[in-house]
Amino acid sequence: MLISVFGFAFECSFPEPWKFMRNECINRVAFYTFVEIFNIVLDSALALLPSFIIAGLQVATRRKCVTISFFMTRFL
């Protein structure tokens, strides 16, 4: 989040970091691509981490599968 906020807030160099109308600042497509790829990786990790924890519990297999499936809905 911090990378995104500072990247969007300070797209141009000083003394005019918010003057981006001339489109002479950072490569926006590359920056947006980086932010979105990072979001995909982070969401995937947040979905998979609880699954590994739940898989190690001593609970019925059916209950594990149901619980893990709720976390996997993030991929949709």
C-alpha positions as CSV (number, residue, x, y, z in Angstrom):
1,M,0.0,0.0,0.0
2,L,2.8,2.4,0.9
3,I,4.5,1.9,-2.4
4,S,1.3,2.6,-4.3
5,V,0.4,5.7,-2.3
6,F,3.9,7.2,-2.6
7,G,4.1,6.2,-6.2
8,F,0.9,7.8,-7.1
9,A,1.5,10.9,-5.0
10,F,5.0,11.6,-6.2
11,E,4.8,10.7,-9.9
12,C,7.0,13.6,-11.0
13,S,10.2,14.9,-9.7
14,F,10.5,17.8,-7.3
15,P,9.8,20.8,-7.1
16,E,6.4,19.9,-8.7
17,P,5.7,16.3,-7.8
18,W,2.0,16.5,-8.7
19,K,2.3,18.2,-12.0
20,F,1.7,15.2,-14.2
21,M,-0.5,16.7,-17.0
22,R,2.4,16.7,-19.5
23,N,2.8,13.0,-19.1
24,E,6.6,13.4,-18.7
25,C,6.9,11.6,-15.3
26,I,7.2,8.0,-14.4
27,N,6.1,5.2,-16.8
28,R,2.5,4.8,-15.6
29,V,1.9,1.5,-17.4
30,A,5.0,-0.1,-15.8
31,F,4.0,1.2,-12.4
32,Y,0.4,0.1,-12.6
33,T,1.6,-3.3,-13.8
34,F,4.0,-3.7,-10.9
35,V,1.3,-2.7,-8.4
36,E,-1.3,-5.1,-9.8
37,I,1.2,-8.0,-10.0
38,F,2.1,-7.4,-6.4
39,N,-1.6,-7.3,-5.4
40,I,-2.1,-10.7,-7.2
41,V,0.8,-12.3,-5.4
42,L,-0.2,-10.9,-2.0
43,D,-3.9,-12.0,-2.5
44,S,-2.7,-15.5,-3.5
45,A,-0.5,-15.7,-0.4
46,L,-3.3,-14.6,1.8
47,A,-5.5,-17.3,0.4
48,L,-2.9,-20.1,0.5
49,L,-1.4,-19.4,4.0
50,P,-4.6,-20.3,5.9
51,S,-5.0,-23.4,3.8
52,F,-1.6,-24.8,4.8
53,I,-2.5,-24.1,8.5
54,I,-5.9,-25.7,8.2
55,A,-4.5,-28.7,6.4
56,G,-2.3,-29.5,9.4
57,L,-5.2,-29.5,11.9
58,Q,-6.7,-32.7,13.4
59,V,-10.2,-32.2,12.0
60,A,-12.3,-34.3,9.7
61,T,-11.3,-34.1,6.1
62,R,-14.7,-32.8,5.0
63,R,-14.6,-29.9,7.4
64,K,-11.0,-29.1,6.2
65,C,-12.1,-29.1,2.6
66,V,-15.1,-26.8,3.3
67,T,-13.0,-24.4,5.3
68,I,-10.2,-24.3,2.7
69,S,-12.8,-23.7,0.0
70,F,-14.0,-20.6,1.7
71,F,-10.5,-19.2,1.6
72,M,-10.0,-20.2,-2.0
73,T,-13.0,-18.1,-3.1
74,R,-10.5,-15.2,-3.1
75,F,-9.2,-16.5,-6.4
76,L,-12.5,-16.0,-8.1
